[in-house]
Amino acid sequence: MIPQNAEPAEPVSQRVQTSIVTGLKKGWTGLVWLLKILIPISFLTALMVHFKVLYHLDFLLEPLMTLIHLPASAAVVLVIGLFTGIYGTVAALSVMSFSMDHMTLIAIFTLISHNLIQESLVQANSGISFFMASVFRLVMAFAVTFICGALMGVSPEMTGAAAVQVHDTTVGAMGPMLADWAAGTGRLCLQILCIIMPLMVVLELAKTFHIIEAVTRIFSPVVTLMGLDKSCAMLWMTAAFFGLAYGSAVIVDEAKTGAYDKESLTRLHLSIGVNHAMIEDPALFLPLGIPVFWLWIPRLLAAMAVAWAYSGFTFARRLYAKRSGHKKLCDH
């Protein structure tokens, strides 16, 4: 018997409609927020590429190239990847003659540190500071590349001369560059729109019908193996499959709900900063002939290592604080 004061259950169709509308609103808000970051940064990057500014920034990384088993000429490719992302790196590699080992190390470095500014801003709005996100990814890119180069036994010496096209100082007309940038940015915005909107709607439907709990239970062993809190399963899956840019709306929106503690979010961001977009990004390097193992496994292992290391660090810190507090009480 239903109590007289009880409100009638909302019809399923109404709940679905409400979830769809809420998801679309959140998706649009997330898209607008992302475009405020993406458009100015991509335009600035396009100008830097057009006026060959990026090609004069290689001095920032060139002294470190030998340490990560790469020739000095690889610095310009890494700088391009830091600013323009995976596509810029693949384009640069297509006109430069590196050995397969060197291309593999460049791919590993770029997969971790690509699109550093834009993606660090996404992380800065969802649980970790911009400085920490960007510096940590850069340090991890060097560390993982160094380890992989050592395991592969790669020498930094070039086996062939780099193509001169990359260092061409000729500046073309602005008109075609602006047209290419507008067309490329437009396609990217459309792609993000087609991903964010359905993703946010699905997420709202999953919340409404309590599907997230089931998904979290299914993926909890994987998330636990990665060294992360089970509550972060949805955020981890979003970053792993869609990346930090395409999944930004979900990541930022979920992080702001207050359902995650600071330590869990920090550990998550350290992990996904190293390893995200596990499908699309590595696949872009496959046409270059780079071995599949090096495109997927080093990042995955590094992400697990940093998450578990951070867990160990926080546990040791709490233990130290507890012992210190106990000692102070005993002293009194």
Secondary structure by P-SEA (a helix, b strand, c coil): cccccccccccaaaaaaaaaaaaaaaaaaaaaaaaaacaaaaaaaaaaaaaccccccccccccccccccccccaaaaaaaaacccaaaaaaaaaaccccaaaaaaaaaaaacccccaaaaaaaaaccccaaaaaaaaaaaaaaaaaaaaaaacccccccccccccccccccccaaaaaaaaaaaaaaaaaaaaacaaaaaaaaaaaaaaaaaaaaaaaaaaaaaaacccccaaaaaaaaaccccccaaaaaaaaaacccccaaaaaaaaaaaaacccccccccccccccccccccccaaaaaaaaaaaaaaaaaaaaaaaaaaaaaaaaaac
